[in-house]
Amino acid sequence: MSTLKHARHILAENPTTGIATVMFLVFLLMALFGPWLVPFDPLDTSAGKPLSAPGASHWFGTDALGRDIFSRVVVATRLDLGIAFSAVLLSFVIGMPLGLAAGFLGGWWDRIVSRGADTIMAFPLFVLAMGIVAALGNTVGNIILATAVINLPFYIRVARAEANVRRNAGWVEAARLAGNNDLRILAVHVFPNTLPPAMVQVSLNMGWAILNAAGLSFIGLGVRPPEPEWGILVAEGAQFIVSGEWWVSFFPGAVLMLAVFTFNLLGDALRDIFDPRKRT
């Protein structure tokens, strides 16, 4: 069964997964084409009257400077998803090989990698991200680095556990007797079998990475204004909730919640799509 046909079968089998996939595609379209789809420039302070309520002209209302909130929320999708995807990809590319080698080879390599992961996990992860960004500067690159560092132990632990269970399996011994070295066994035989739990972790980490980036921006350590970003938009509107202008922070917060919810739902689909046992 081809990967595309297998994916269609998985999506058709689980309606919830299909809904999550549609939601993900909507966010992807917003990230790719958002700047050309929005009705107003997200930085234009003359888009409308300041603190206008949601209406026909401004679906999500306007902020204190008269900027269209809908346009800012849509355009912010590219930055937030870009940060999350880059951070998760970086932690996956580094963490999976380290964890696979630690679980498969054992010995001193296992001890070094495991203690490194434990050291990172010993810190409150958001506080650690705050410290990294505060020390290096609140640029997009440093936010990605900080988010990747706090996600690294998850991939190390997942890969280590899966490789440790499978290193003495019969098919691994058969591959070794067939003349395959440890590197080839890890890359060709063990790694594909660790993908199902790893893909679930990727999906969860995407949601956490979005929350982490938004949280850093909310406390002033993330992306700098006036760049539209979900955490900044929520922070800018928080002061107006008590005075009745709820929409300034409500809509960015709702979209942020929906994005995290979407990636959490996608975890099961990714696990099934990448599970070799589901292809039979």
C-alpha positions as CSV (number, residue, x, y, z in Angstrom):
1,M,0.0,0.0,0.0
2,S,1.4,3.4,-1.0
3,T,2.0,6.1,1.6
4,L,-0.7,8.3,0.0
5,K,-3.3,5.5,-0.1
6,H,-2.4,4.5,3.5
7,A,-2.8,8.0,4.7
8,R,-6.3,8.3,3.0
9,H,-7.3,5.0,4.6
10,I,-6.3,6.3,8.1
11,L,-8.1,9.6,7.6
12,A,-11.3,7.9,6.4
13,E,-11.2,5.4,9.3
14,N,-11.2,8.1,12.0
15,P,-13.5,11.1,11.4
16,T,-11.8,13.1,14.2
17,T,-8.5,12.7,12.5
18,G,-10.1,14.0,9.3
19,I,-11.4,17.1,11.1
20,A,-7.9,17.7,12.6
21,T,-6.3,17.4,9.2
22,V,-8.7,19.9,7.7
23,M,-8.0,22.3,10.5
24,F,-4.3,21.8,10.0
25,L,-4.6,22.6,6.3
26,V,-6.5,25.8,7.1
27,F,-3.7,26.9,9.4
28,L,-1.2,25.9,6.7
29,L,-3.0,28.0,4.1
30,M,-3.1,30.9,6.5
31,A,0.6,30.6,7.1
32,L,1.5,30.4,3.4
33,F,-1.0,32.9,1.9
34,G,-2.1,34.9,4.8
35,P,-0.5,38.2,3.8
36,W,-2.3,38.1,0.5
37,L,-5.7,37.0,1.9
38,V,-6.2,39.6,4.6
39,P,-8.3,42.7,3.9
40,F,-5.9,45.2,5.7
41,D,-2.2,45.7,6.2
42,P,-1.6,44.2,9.7
43,L,0.6,47.3,10.6
44,D,-1.8,49.9,9.2
45,T,-3.0,52.1,12.1
46,S,-5.6,53.8,9.9
47,A,-7.5,50.6,9.1
48,G,-10.4,51.6,11.5
49,K,-11.4,53.4,14.5
50,P,-9.4,52.4,17.6
51,L,-11.1,49.6,19.7
52,S,-13.9,49.1,17.3
53,A,-16.1,46.1,18.1
54,P,-16.3,43.1,15.7
55,G,-18.5,43.9,12.7
56,A,-18.9,43.6,9.0
57,S,-15.8,45.8,8.2
58,H,-13.6,44.3,10.9
59,W,-14.5,40.7,11.7
60,F,-12.4,40.6,14.9
61,G,-12.6,44.3,15.6
62,T,-9.6,46.7,15.9
63,D,-7.0,47.2,18.6
64,A,-6.0,50.4,20.5
65,L,-4.1,51.7,17.5
66,G,-6.9,51.0,14.9
67,R,-5.2,48.0,13.4
68,D,-7.4,45.2,12.1
69,I,-7.2,42.3,14.5
70,F,-8.3,39.7,11.9
71,S,-5.5,40.7,9.6
72,R,-3.0,40.6,12.4
73,V,-4.1,37.2,13.6
74,V,-4.0,35.6,10.2
75,V,-0.6,37.1,9.3
76,A,0.8,36.0,12.7
77,T,0.2,32.3,11.8
78,R,3.2,32.2,9.5
79,L,5.5,33.4,12.3
80,D,4.1,31.2,15.0
81,L,4.0,28.0,12.9
82,G,7.4,28.8,11.4
83,I,9.0,29.1,14.9
84,A,7.3,25.9,16.1
85,F,8.1,23.9,13.0
86,S,11.8,25.0,13.0
87,A,12.2,24.3,16.7
88,V,10.6,20.9,16.5
89,L,12.5,19.9,13.4
90,L,15.8,21.0,15.1
91,S,15.1,19.0,18.3
92,F,14.0,16.0,16.2
93,V,17.0,15.9,14.0
94,I,19.4,16.2,17.0
95,G,17.5,14.2,19.6
96,M,16.5,11.1,17.6
97,P,20.0,10.1,16.6
98,L,21.3,10.7,20.1
99,G,18.6,8.7,21.7
100,L,18.8,5.8,19.1
101,A,22.6,5.5,19.7
102,A,22.2,5.7,23.4
103,G,19.5,2.9,23.5
104,F,21.1,0.7,20.9
105,L,24.8,1.0,21.9
106,G,24.4,1.4,25.7
107,G,27.6,1.9,27.8
108,W,29.3,5.2,28.3
109,W,27.4,6.8,25.4
110,D,24.1,6.0,27.0
111,R,25.2,7.4,30.3
112,I,26.4,10.7,28.7
113,V,23.3,11.3,26.6
114,S,20.9,10.3,29.4
115,R,22.5,12.5,31.9
116,G,22.5,15.4,29.5
117,A,18.7,14.9,28.9
118,D,18.1,14.6,32.7
119,T,20.0,17.9,33.3
120,I,17.7,19.8,30.9
121,M,14.6,18.2,32.4
122,A,15.8,19.2,35.9
123,F,14.9,22.8,35.1
124,P,11.4,24.1,34.7
125,L,11.3,24.1,30.9
126,F,9.7,27.5,30.3
127,V,12.0,29.1,32.9
128,L,15.0,27.6,31.0
129,A,13.6,28.9,27.7
130,M,13.3,32.4,29.4
131,G,16.9,32.2,30.6
132,I,18.3,31.2,27.1
133,V,16.4,34.0,25.4
134,A,17.2,36.6,28.0
135,A,20.9,35.7,27.8
136,L,21.1,35.5,24.0
137,G,18.6,38.2,23.1
138,N,15.0,38.0,22.0
139,T,15.4,37.3,18.3
140,V,13.4,34.7,16.3
141,G,16.5,32.6,15.9
142,N,17.1,32.5,19.7
143,I,13.4,31.7,20.4
144,I,13.7,28.7,18.0
145,L,17.0,27.6,19.7
146,A,15.5,27.9,23.2
147,T,12.4,26.0,22.2
148,A,14.5,23.3,20.5
149,V,16.6,22.9,23.7
150,I,13.7,22.3,26.0
151,N,12.1,19.8,23.5
152,L,15.3,17.9,23.0
153,P,15.0,15.5,26.0
154,F,11.6,14.2,24.8
155,Y,13.0,12.9,21.5
156,I,16.1,11.5,23.3
157,R,14.0,9.5,25.7
158,V,11.5,8.3,23.1
159,A,14.2,7.1,20.8
160,R,16.3,5.6,23.6
161,A,13.4,3.6,25.0
162,E,12.4,2.3,21.6
163,A,16.0,1.3,20.6
164,N,16.6,-0.3,23.9
165,V,13.6,-2.5,23.5
166,R,14.4,-3.5,20.0
167,R,18.2,-4.0,20.0
168,N,17.9,-7.7,21.0
169,A,14.9,-8.4,18.8
170,G,15.1,-11.4,16.4
171,W,14.9,-9.2,13.2
172,V,17.8,-7.1,14.5
173,E,19.9,-10.2,15.0
174,A,18.9,-11.4,11.5
175,A,20.0,-8.1,10.0
176,R,23.3,-8.4,11.8
177,L,23.9,-11.9,10.6
178,A,23.1,-10.7,7.1
179,G,26.2,-8.5,7.3
180,N,24.6,-5.1,8.3
181,N,26.7,-3.0,10.6
182,D,25.2,-1.2,13.6
183,L,24.8,2.2,11.7
184,R,22.8,0.6,8.9
185,I,20.7,-1.4,11.4
186,L,19.9,1.8,13.3
187,A,19.1,3.8,10.1
188,V,17.2,1.2,8.1
189,H,15.7,-1.2,10.6
190,V,15.3,0.4,14.0
191,F,14.6,4.0,13.1
192,P,11.4,3.3,11.0
193,N,10.0,1.3,14.0
194,T,10.6,4.3,16.3
195,L,8.7,6.7,14.1
196,P,5.1,6.0,15.4
197,P,5.7,7.2,19.0
198,A,8.1,9.9,17.7
199,M,5.4,11.3,15.4
200,V,3.0,11.6,18.3
201,Q,5.7,13.5,20.2
202,V,6.2,15.7,17.2
203,S,2.6,16.6,17.1
204,L,2.4,17.3,20.8
205,N,5.7,19.3,20.7
206,M,4.3,21.5,17.9
207,G,1.5,22.6,20.2
208,W,3.9,23.1,23.1
209,A,6.3,25.1,20.8
210,I,3.5,27.4,19.8
211,L,2.5,27.9,23.4
212,N,6.2,28.5,24.4
213,A,6.7,31.1,21.7
214,A,3.4,32.8,22.6
215,G,4.3,32.7,26.3
216,L,7.7,34.3,25.7
217,S,6.1,37.0,23.6
218,F,3.4,37.6,26.3
219,I,6.0,38.4,29.0
220,G,8.1,40.5,26.6
221,L,10.9,38.0,25.9
222,G,9.6,36.9,22.5
223,V,9.0,38.5,19.1
224,R,9.2,42.3,19.3
225,P,6.2,44.5,18.5
226,P,4.8,45.7,16.2
227,E,5.4,42.3,14.5
228,P,2.1,40.4,14.7
229,E,2.4,37.3,16.8
230,W,-0.3,35.5,18.8
231,G,1.3,36.0,22.2
232,I,1.9,39.7,21.6
233,L,-1.7,40.1,20.4
234,V,-3.0,38.5,23.6
235,A,-0.7,40.7,25.7
236,E,-1.7,43.9,24.0
237,G,-5.4,43.1,24.6
238,A,-5.1,41.9,28.2
239,Q,-5.3,45.4,29.6
240,F,-8.6,46.1,27.8
241,I,-10.6,43.1,29.1
242,V,-11.6,44.9,32.3
243,S,-12.9,47.9,30.4
244,G,-15.1,45.8,28.1
245,E,-13.0,45.5,24.9
246,W,-12.8,41.7,25.2
247,W,-12.2,41.1,21.5
248,V,-8.7,42.5,21.4
249,S,-7.3,39.5,23.3
250,F,-10.1,37.0,22.9
251,F,-9.7,36.2,19.1
252,P,-5.9,35.8,19.2
253,G,-6.2,33.6,22.2
254,A,-9.0,31.5,20.6
255,V,-6.9,31.0,17.4
256,L,-3.9,30.1,19.6
257,M,-5.9,27.5,21.5
258,L,-7.4,26.1,18.3
259,A,-3.9,25.7,16.8
260,V,-2.6,23.7,19.8
261,F,-5.8,21.6,19.8
262,T,-5.3,20.8,16.2
263,F,-1.8,19.5,16.6
264,N,-2.8,17.5,19.7
265,L,-5.5,15.8,17.6
266,L,-3.1,15.1,14.7
267,G,-0.8,12.9,16.9
268,D,-2.9,9.8,16.6
269,A,-3.1,10.2,12.8
270,L,0.7,10.6,12.4
271,R,1.3,7.6,14.6
272,D,-0.9,5.4,12.4
273,I,0.4,6.7,9.1
274,F,4.1,6.1,10.1
275,D,3.5,2.7,11.8
276,P,4.9,0.0,9.6
277,R,2.5,-2.6,11.2
278,K,-0.5,-0.6,9.9
279,R,0.6,-1.1,6.3
280,T,-0.3,-4.8,6.1
